[in-house]
């Protein structure tokens, strides 16, 4: 079965990580970048990563941010 998730890799504070999200969430985050929320997708992901509760997975924080922003 083919996964419907798209994985992207990032270097956040010199730590490599990858995040798998549905394409719709990536599109929403990319739209935020294009509307000047952040200069790049990596910068937006880093900002969300720095603000999230350490107990919350990064993928969850990105989904919630995309929904409420």
mmCIF file as gemmi writes it, N, C-alpha and C atoms, coordinates in Angstrom:
data_model
loop_
_atom_site.group_PDB
_atom_site.id
_atom_site.type_symbol
_atom_site.label_atom_id
_atom_site.label_alt_id
_atom_site.label_comp_id
_atom_site.label_asym_id
_atom_site.label_entity_id
_atom_site.label_seq_id
_atom_site.pdbx_PDB_ins_code
_atom_site.Cartn_x
_atom_site.Cartn_y
_atom_site.Cartn_z
_atom_site.occupancy
_atom_site.B_iso_or_equiv
_atom_site.pdbx_formal_charge
_atom_site.auth_seq_id
_atom_site.auth_asym_id
_atom_site.pdbx_PDB_model_num
ATOM 1 N N . UNK Axp A 1 ? 0.842 -1.184 0 1 0 ? 1 A 1
ATOM 2 C CA . UNK Axp A 1 ? 0 0 0 1 0 ? 1 A 1
ATOM 3 C C . UNK Axp A 1 ? 0.885 1.244 0 1 0 ? 1 A 1
ATOM 4 N N . UNK Axp A 2 ? 0.608 2.147 -0.885 1 0 ? 2 A 1
ATOM 5 C CA . UNK Axp A 2 ? 1.381 3.381 -0.987 1 0 ? 2 A 1
ATOM 6 C C . UNK Axp A 2 ? 0.912 4.377 0.072 1 0 ? 2 A 1
ATOM 7 N N . UNK Axp A 3 ? 1.879 4.978 0.754 1 0 ? 3 A 1
ATOM 8 C CA . UNK Axp A 3 ? 1.559 5.963 1.778 1 0 ? 3 A 1
ATOM 9 C C . UNK Axp A 3 ? 1.073 7.254 1.124 1 0 ? 3 A 1
ATOM 10 N N . UNK Axp A 4 ? 0.117 7.897 1.755 1 0 ? 4 A 1
ATOM 11 C CA . UNK Axp A 4 ? -0.371 9.176 1.263 1 0 ? 4 A 1
ATOM 12 C C . UNK Axp A 4 ? 0.4 10.342 1.875 1 0 ? 4 A 1
ATOM 13 N N . UNK Axp A 5 ? 1.367 10.047 2.727 1 0 ? 5 A 1
ATOM 14 C CA . UNK Axp A 5 ? 2.161 11.084 3.369 1 0 ? 5 A 1
ATOM 15 C C . UNK Axp A 5 ? 3.367 11.442 2.503 1 0 ? 5 A 1
ATOM 16 N N . UNK Axp A 6 ? 3.745 12.723 2.544 1 0 ? 6 A 1
ATOM 17 C CA . UNK Axp A 6 ? 4.962 13.18 1.872 1 0 ? 6 A 1
ATOM 18 C C . UNK Axp A 6 ? 5.983 13.537 2.936 1 0 ? 6 A 1
ATOM 19 N N . UNK Axp A 7 ? 7.165 13.004 2.797 1 0 ? 7 A 1
ATOM 20 C CA . UNK Axp A 7 ? 8.219 13.241 3.778 1 0 ? 7 A 1
ATOM 21 C C . UNK Axp A 7 ? 9.151 14.342 3.267 1 0 ? 7 A 1
ATOM 22 N N . UNK Axp A 8 ? 9.503 15.238 4.184 1 0 ? 8 A 1
ATOM 23 C CA . UNK Axp A 8 ? 10.467 16.299 3.89 1 0 ? 8 A 1
ATOM 24 C C . UNK Axp A 8 ? 11.529 16.283 4.991 1 0 ? 8 A 1
ATOM 25 N N . UNK Axp A 9 ? 12.74 16.594 4.617 1 0 ? 9 A 1
ATOM 26 C CA . UNK Axp A 9 ? 13.847 16.627 5.57 1 0 ? 9 A 1
ATOM 27 C C . UNK Axp A 9 ? 14.281 18.066 5.817 1 0 ? 9 A 1
ATOM 28 N N . UNK Axp A 10 ? 14.658 18.326 7.057 1 0 ? 10 A 1
ATOM 29 C CA . UNK Axp A 10 ? 15.078 19.657 7.469 1 0 ? 10 A 1
ATOM 30 C C . UNK Axp A 10 ? 16.283 19.549 8.391 1 0 ? 10 A 1
ATOM 31 N N . UNK Axp A 11 ? 17.09 20.592 8.408 1 0 ? 11 A 1
ATOM 32 C CA . UNK Axp A 11 ? 18.152 20.74 9.401 1 0 ? 11 A 1
ATOM 33 C C . UNK Axp A 11 ? 17.7 21.858 10.332 1 0 ? 11 A 1
ATOM 34 N N . UNK Axp A 12 ? 17.322 21.49 11.543 1 0 ? 12 A 1
ATOM 35 C CA . UNK Axp A 12 ? 16.811 22.449 12.519 1 0 ? 12 A 1
ATOM 36 C C . UNK Axp A 12 ? 17.813 22.561 13.657 1 0 ? 12 A 1
ATOM 37 N N . UNK Axp A 13 ? 18.413 23.722 13.779 1 0 ? 13 A 1
ATOM 38 C CA . UNK Axp A 13 ? 19.436 23.937 14.809 1 0 ? 13 A 1
ATOM 39 C C . UNK Axp A 13 ? 20.525 22.88 14.725 1 0 ? 13 A 1
ATOM 40 N N . UNK Axp A 14 ? 21.007 22.626 13.529 1 0 ? 14 A 1
ATOM 41 C CA . UNK Axp A 14 ? 22.071 21.675 13.244 1 0 ? 14 A 1
ATOM 42 C C . UNK Axp A 14 ? 21.679 20.232 13.58 1 0 ? 14 A 1
ATOM 43 N N . UNK Axp A 15 ? 20.386 19.961 13.643 1 0 ? 15 A 1
ATOM 44 C CA . UNK Axp A 15 ? 19.88 18.614 13.885 1 0 ? 15 A 1
ATOM 45 C C . UNK Axp A 15 ? 19.006 18.226 12.697 1 0 ? 15 A 1
ATOM 46 N N . UNK Axp A 16 ? 19.368 17.148 12.025 1 0 ? 16 A 1
ATOM 47 C CA . UNK Axp A 16 ? 18.589 16.712 10.87 1 0 ? 16 A 1
ATOM 48 C C . UNK Axp A 16 ? 17.364 15.933 11.336 1 0 ? 16 A 1
ATOM 49 N N . UNK Axp A 17 ? 16.24 16.259 10.733 1 0 ? 17 A 1
ATOM 50 C CA . UNK Axp A 17 ? 14.999 15.563 11.044 1 0 ? 17 A 1
ATOM 51 C C . UNK Axp A 17 ? 14.153 15.489 9.79 1 0 ? 17 A 1
ATOM 52 N N . UNK Axp A 18 ? 13.24 14.549 9.766 1 0 ? 18 A 1
ATOM 53 C CA . UNK Axp A 18 ? 12.306 14.483 8.651 1 0 ? 18 A 1
ATOM 54 C C . UNK Axp A 18 ? 10.898 14.412 9.214 1 0 ? 18 A 1
ATOM 55 N N . UNK Axp A 19 ? 9.982 14.964 8.445 1 0 ? 19 A 1
ATOM 56 C CA . UNK Axp A 19 ? 8.591 15.049 8.865 1 0 ? 19 A 1
ATOM 57 C C . UNK Axp A 19 ? 7.725 14.527 7.723 1 0 ? 19 A 1
ATOM 58 N N . UNK Axp A 20 ? 6.769 13.697 8.055 1 0 ? 20 A 1
ATOM 59 C CA . UNK Axp A 20 ? 5.832 13.183 7.063 1 0 ? 20 A 1
ATOM 60 C C . UNK Axp A 20 ? 4.452 13.771 7.33 1 0 ? 20 A 1
ATOM 61 N N . UNK Axp A 21 ? 3.924 14.466 6.334 1 0 ? 21 A 1
ATOM 62 C CA . UNK Axp A 21 ? 2.593 15.07 6.426 1 0 ? 21 A 1
ATOM 63 C C . UNK Axp A 21 ? 1.82 14.781 5.15 1 0 ? 21 A 1
ATOM 64 N N . UNK Axp A 22 ? 0.524 14.929 5.242 1 0 ? 22 A 1
ATOM 65 C CA . UNK Axp A 22 ? -0.325 14.837 4.065 1 0 ? 22 A 1
ATOM 66 C C . UNK Axp A 22 ? 0.002 16.005 3.139 1 0 ? 22 A 1
ATOM 67 N N . UNK Axp A 23 ? -0.103 15.799 1.826 1 0 ? 23 A 1
ATOM 68 C CA . UNK Axp A 23 ? 0.216 16.874 0.876 1 0 ? 23 A 1
ATOM 69 C C . UNK Axp A 23 ? -0.566 18.163 1.136 1 0 ? 23 A 1
ATOM 70 N N . UNK Axp A 24 ? -1.793 18.054 1.612 1 0 ? 24 A 1
ATOM 71 C CA . UNK Axp A 24 ? -2.61 19.237 1.883 1 0 ? 24 A 1
ATOM 72 C C . UNK Axp A 24 ? -2 20.112 2.983 1 0 ? 24 A 1
ATOM 73 N N . UNK Axp A 25 ? -1.388 19.477 3.982 1 0 ? 25 A 1
ATOM 74 C CA . UNK Axp A 25 ? -0.742 20.257 5.046 1 0 ? 25 A 1
ATOM 75 C C . UNK Axp A 25 ? 0.519 20.938 4.523 1 0 ? 25 A 1
ATOM 76 N N . UNK Axp A 26 ? 1.302 20.229 3.698 1 0 ? 26 A 1
ATOM 77 C CA . UNK Axp A 26 ? 2.478 20.873 3.107 1 0 ? 26 A 1
ATOM 78 C C . UNK Axp A 26 ? 2.051 22.066 2.262 1 0 ? 26 A 1
ATOM 79 N N . UNK Axp A 27 ? 0.981 21.913 1.507 1 0 ? 27 A 1
ATOM 80 C CA . UNK Axp A 27 ? 0.495 23.025 0.672 1 0 ? 27 A 1
ATOM 81 C C . UNK Axp A 27 ? 0.091 24.219 1.521 1 0 ? 27 A 1
ATOM 82 N N . UNK Axp A 28 ? -0.599 23.961 2.617 1 0 ? 28 A 1
ATOM 83 C CA . UNK Axp A 28 ? -1.019 25.048 3.508 1 0 ? 28 A 1
ATOM 84 C C . UNK Axp A 28 ? 0.197 25.762 4.089 1 0 ? 28 A 1
ATOM 85 N N . UNK Axp A 29 ? 1.196 25.013 4.503 1 0 ? 29 A 1
ATOM 86 C CA . UNK Axp A 29 ? 2.406 25.625 5.059 1 0 ? 29 A 1
ATOM 87 C C . UNK Axp A 29 ? 3.17 26.403 3.988 1 0 ? 29 A 1
ATOM 88 N N . UNK Axp A 30 ? 3.254 25.855 2.784 1 0 ? 30 A 1
ATOM 89 C CA . UNK Axp A 30 ? 3.916 26.561 1.681 1 0 ? 30 A 1
ATOM 90 C C . UNK Axp A 30 ? 3.173 27.853 1.342 1 0 ? 30 A 1
ATOM 91 N N . UNK Axp A 31 ? 1.837 27.831 1.407 1 0 ? 31 A 1
ATOM 92 C CA . UNK Axp A 31 ? 1.055 29.049 1.17 1 0 ? 31 A 1
ATOM 93 C C . UNK Axp A 31 ? 1.386 30.112 2.211 1 0 ? 31 A 1
ATOM 94 N N . UNK Axp A 32 ? 1.586 29.702 3.469 1 0 ? 32 A 1
ATOM 95 C CA . UNK Axp A 32 ? 1.942 30.656 4.519 1 0 ? 32 A 1
ATOM 96 C C . UNK Axp A 32 ? 3.293 31.292 4.229 1 0 ? 32 A 1
ATOM 97 N N . UNK Axp A 33 ? 4.223 30.506 3.725 1 0 ? 33 A 1
ATOM 98 C CA . UNK Axp A 33 ? 5.539 31.047 3.367 1 0 ? 33 A 1
ATOM 99 C C . UNK Axp A 33 ? 5.375 32.054 2.239 1 0 ? 33 A 1
ATOM 100 N N . UNK Axp A 34 ? 4.574 31.717 1.241 1 0 ? 34 A 1
ATOM 101 C CA . UNK Axp A 34 ? 4.4 32.628 0.111 1 0 ? 34 A 1
ATOM 102 C C . UNK Axp A 34 ? 3.692 33.92 0.515 1 0 ? 34 A 1
ATOM 103 N N . UNK Axp A 35 ? 2.97 33.887 1.631 1 0 ? 35 A 1
ATOM 104 C CA . UNK Axp A 35 ? 2.303 35.091 2.139 1 0 ? 35 A 1
ATOM 105 C C . UNK Axp A 35 ? 3.149 35.779 3.207 1 0 ? 35 A 1
ATOM 106 N N . UNK Axp A 36 ? 4.438 35.448 3.225 1 0 ? 36 A 1
ATOM 107 C CA . UNK Axp A 36 ? 5.44 36.114 4.055 1 0 ? 36 A 1
ATOM 108 C C . UNK Axp A 36 ? 5.33 35.813 5.553 1 0 ? 36 A 1
ATOM 109 N N . UNK Axp A 37 ? 4.83 34.639 5.901 1 0 ? 37 A 1
ATOM 110 C CA . UNK Axp A 37 ? 4.881 34.232 7.31 1 0 ? 37 A 1
ATOM 111 C C . UNK Axp A 37 ? 6.328 33.975 7.708 1 0 ? 37 A 1
ATOM 112 N N . UNK Axp A 38 ? 7.112 33.514 6.734 1 0 ? 38 A 1
ATOM 113 C CA . UNK Axp A 38 ? 8.523 33.208 6.962 1 0 ? 38 A 1
ATOM 114 C C . UNK Axp A 38 ? 9.229 33.271 5.61 1 0 ? 38 A 1
ATOM 115 N N . UNK Axp A 39 ? 10.552 33.491 5.632 1 0 ? 39 A 1
ATOM 116 C CA . UNK Axp A 39 ? 11.261 33.594 4.351 1 0 ? 39 A 1
ATOM 117 C C . UNK Axp A 39 ? 11.351 32.267 3.588 1 0 ? 39 A 1
ATOM 118 N N . UNK Axp A 40 ? 11.358 31.157 4.317 1 0 ? 40 A 1
ATOM 119 C CA . UNK Axp A 40 ? 11.438 29.836 3.693 1 0 ? 40 A 1
ATOM 120 C C . UNK Axp A 40 ? 10.598 28.844 4.491 1 0 ? 40 A 1
ATOM 121 N N . UNK Axp A 41 ? 10.321 27.709 3.887 1 0 ? 41 A 1
ATOM 122 C CA . UNK Axp A 41 ? 9.601 26.654 4.607 1 0 ? 41 A 1
ATOM 123 C C . UNK Axp A 41 ? 10.424 26.173 5.797 1 0 ? 41 A 1
ATOM 124 N N . UNK Axp A 42 ? 11.722 26.055 5.621 1 0 ? 42 A 1
ATOM 125 C CA . UNK Axp A 42 ? 12.58 25.635 6.738 1 0 ? 42 A 1
ATOM 126 C C . UNK Axp A 42 ? 12.493 26.624 7.892 1 0 ? 42 A 1
ATOM 127 N N . UNK Axp A 43 ? 12.485 27.906 7.599 1 0 ? 43 A 1
ATOM 128 C CA . UNK Axp A 43 ? 12.382 28.921 8.653 1 0 ? 43 A 1
ATOM 129 C C . UNK Axp A 43 ? 11.052 28.804 9.395 1 0 ? 43 A 1
ATOM 130 N N . UNK Axp A 44 ? 9.973 28.553 8.666 1 0 ? 44 A 1
ATOM 131 C CA . UNK Axp A 44 ? 8.668 28.393 9.299 1 0 ? 44 A 1
ATOM 132 C C . UNK Axp A 44 ? 8.656 27.157 10.189 1 0 ? 44 A 1
ATOM 133 N N . UNK Axp A 45 ? 9.181 26.047 9.682 1 0 ? 45 A 1
ATOM 134 C CA . UNK Axp A 45 ? 9.225 24.803 10.466 1 0 ? 45 A 1
ATOM 135 C C . UNK Axp A 45 ? 10.087 25.003 11.71 1 0 ? 45 A 1
ATOM 136 N N . UNK Axp A 46 ? 11.204 25.687 11.575 1 0 ? 46 A 1
ATOM 137 C CA . UNK Axp A 46 ? 12.066 25.956 12.728 1 0 ? 46 A 1
ATOM 138 C C . UNK Axp A 46 ? 11.34 26.787 13.774 1 0 ? 46 A 1
ATOM 139 N N . UNK Axp A 47 ? 10.625 27.808 13.344 1 0 ? 47 A 1
ATOM 140 C CA . UNK Axp A 47 ? 9.875 28.65 14.275 1 0 ? 47 A 1
ATOM 141 C C . UNK Axp A 47 ? 8.818 27.832 15.028 1 0 ? 47 A 1
ATOM 142 N N . UNK Axp A 48 ? 8.093 27.007 14.303 1 0 ? 48 A 1
ATOM 143 C CA . UNK Axp A 48 ? 7.077 26.156 14.94 1 0 ? 48 A 1
ATOM 144 C C . UNK Axp A 48 ? 7.743 25.171 15.887 1 0 ? 48 A 1
ATOM 145 N N . UNK Axp A 49 ? 8.858 24.605 15.476 1 0 ? 49 A 1
ATOM 146 C CA . UNK Axp A 49 ? 9.583 23.641 16.31 1 0 ? 49 A 1
ATOM 147 C C . UNK Axp A 49 ? 10.03 24.28 17.618 1 0 ? 49 A 1
ATOM 148 N N . UNK Axp A 50 ? 10.522 25.519 17.547 1 0 ? 50 A 1
ATOM 149 C CA . UNK Axp A 50 ? 11.012 26.192 18.746 1 0 ? 50 A 1
ATOM 150 C C . UNK Axp A 50 ? 9.883 26.561 19.706 1 0 ? 50 A 1
ATOM 151 N N . UNK Axp A 51 ? 8.668 26.775 19.197 1 0 ? 51 A 1
ATOM 152 C CA . UNK Axp A 51 ? 7.545 27.206 20.03 1 0 ? 51 A 1
ATOM 153 C C . UNK Axp A 51 ? 6.695 26.061 20.577 1 0 ? 51 A 1
ATOM 154 N N . UNK Axp A 52 ? 6.846 24.873 20.019 1 0 ? 52 A 1
ATOM 155 C CA . UNK Axp A 52 ? 5.96 23.765 20.408 1 0 ? 52 A 1
ATOM 156 C C . UNK Axp A 52 ? 6.33 23.19 21.77 1 0 ? 52 A 1
ATOM 157 N N . UNK Axp A 53 ? 5.356 22.555 22.382 1 0 ? 53 A 1
ATOM 158 C CA . UNK Axp A 53 ? 5.578 21.809 23.613 1 0 ? 53 A 1
ATOM 159 C C . UNK Axp A 53 ? 6.502 20.644 23.273 1 0 ? 53 A 1
ATOM 160 N N . UNK Axp A 54 ? 7.568 20.42 24.029 1 0 ? 54 A 1
ATOM 161 C CA . UNK Axp A 54 ? 8.495 19.33 23.722 1 0 ? 54 A 1
ATOM 162 C C . UNK Axp A 54 ? 7.833 17.943 23.697 1 0 ? 54 A 1
ATOM 163 N N . UNK Axp A 55 ? 6.694 17.837 24.349 1 0 ? 55 A 1
ATOM 164 C CA . UNK Axp A 55 ? 5.97 16.557 24.356 1 0 ? 55 A 1
ATOM 165 C C . UNK Axp A 55 ? 5.142 16.356 23.09 1 0 ? 55 A 1
ATOM 166 N N . UNK Axp A 56 ? 4.947 17.412 22.318 1 0 ? 56 A 1
ATOM 167 C CA . UNK Axp A 56 ? 4.15 17.346 21.094 1 0 ? 56 A 1
ATOM 168 C C . UNK Axp A 56 ? 5.061 17.021 19.915 1 0 ? 56 A 1
ATOM 169 N N . UNK Axp A 57 ? 4.748 15.994 19.146 1 0 ? 57 A 1
ATOM 170 C CA . UNK Axp A 57 ? 5.556 15.698 17.961 1 0 ? 57 A 1
ATOM 171 C C . UNK Axp A 57 ? 5.534 16.871 16.975 1 0 ? 57 A 1
ATOM 172 N N . UNK Axp A 58 ? 6.639 17.047 16.277 1 0 ? 58 A 1
ATOM 173 C CA . UNK Axp A 58 ? 6.739 18.141 15.32 1 0 ? 58 A 1
ATOM 174 C C . UNK Axp A 58 ? 5.655 18.037 14.253 1 0 ? 58 A 1
ATOM 175 N N . UNK Axp A 59 ? 5.392 16.853 13.757 1 0 ? 59 A 1
ATOM 176 C CA . UNK Axp A 59 ? 4.354 16.691 12.724 1 0 ? 59 A 1
ATOM 177 C C . UNK Axp A 59 ? 3.004 17.179 13.24 1 0 ? 59 A 1
ATOM 178 N N . UNK Axp A 60 ? 2.682 16.874 14.466 1 0 ? 60 A 1
ATOM 179 C CA . UNK Axp A 60 ? 1.421 17.336 15.051 1 0 ? 60 A 1
ATOM 180 C C . UNK Axp A 60 ? 1.389 18.849 15.181 1 0 ? 60 A 1
ATOM 181 N N . UNK Axp A 61 ? 2.509 19.423 15.619 1 0 ? 61 A 1
ATOM 182 C CA . UNK Axp A 61 ? 2.576 20.88 15.759 1 0 ? 61 A 1
ATOM 183 C C . UNK Axp A 61 ? 2.393 21.563 14.399 1 0 ? 61 A 1
ATOM 184 N N . UNK Axp A 62 ? 2.975 21.002 13.353 1 0 ? 62 A 1
ATOM 185 C CA . UNK Axp A 62 ? 2.825 21.575 12.02 1 0 ? 62 A 1
ATOM 186 C C . UNK Axp A 62 ? 1.376 21.482 11.547 1 0 ? 62 A 1
ATOM 187 N N . UNK Axp A 63 ? 0.72 20.348 11.79 1 0 ? 63 A 1
ATOM 188 C CA . UNK Axp A 63 ? -0.684 20.197 11.384 1 0 ? 63 A 1
ATOM 189 C C . UNK Axp A 63 ? -1.569 21.206 12.117 1 0 ? 63 A 1
ATOM 190 N N . UNK Axp A 64 ? -1.378 21.328 13.422 1 0 ? 64 A 1
ATOM 191 C CA . UNK Axp A 64 ? -2.19 22.257 14.209 1 0 ? 64 A 1
ATOM 192 C C . UNK Axp A 64 ? -1.954 23.694 13.731 1 0 ? 64 A 1
ATOM 193 N N . UNK Axp A 65 ? -0.707 24.056 13.506 1 0 ? 65 A 1
ATOM 194 C CA . UNK Axp A 65 ? -0.387 25.4 13.03 1 0 ? 65 A 1
ATOM 195 C C . UNK Axp A 65 ? -1.083 25.669 11.698 1 0 ? 65 A 1
ATOM 196 N N . UNK Axp A 66 ? -1.035 24.708 10.805 1 0 ? 66 A 1
ATOM 197 C CA . UNK Axp A 66 ? -1.684 24.883 9.483 1 0 ? 66 A 1
ATOM 198 C C . UNK Axp A 66 ? -3.184 25.058 9.627 1 0 ? 66 A 1
ATOM 199 N N . UNK Axp A 67 ? -3.778 24.394 10.603 1 0 ? 67 A 1
ATOM 200 C CA . UNK Axp A 67 ? -5.23 24.489 10.787 1 0 ? 67 A 1
ATOM 201 C C . UNK Axp A 67 ? -5.672 25.783 11.45 1 0 ? 67 A 1
ATOM 202 N N . UNK Axp A 68 ? -4.894 26.275 12.401 1 0 ? 68 A 1
ATOM 203 C CA . UNK Axp A 68 ? -5.354 27.436 13.167 1 0 ? 68 A 1
ATOM 204 C C . UNK Axp A 68 ? -4.823 28.768 12.628 1 0 ? 68 A 1
ATOM 205 N N . UNK Axp A 69 ? -3.927 28.725 11.689 1 0 ? 69 A 1
ATOM 206 C CA . UNK Axp A 69 ? -3.344 29.972 11.182 1 0 ? 69 A 1
ATOM 207 C C . UNK Axp A 69 ? -3.982 30.391 9.874 1 0 ? 69 A 1
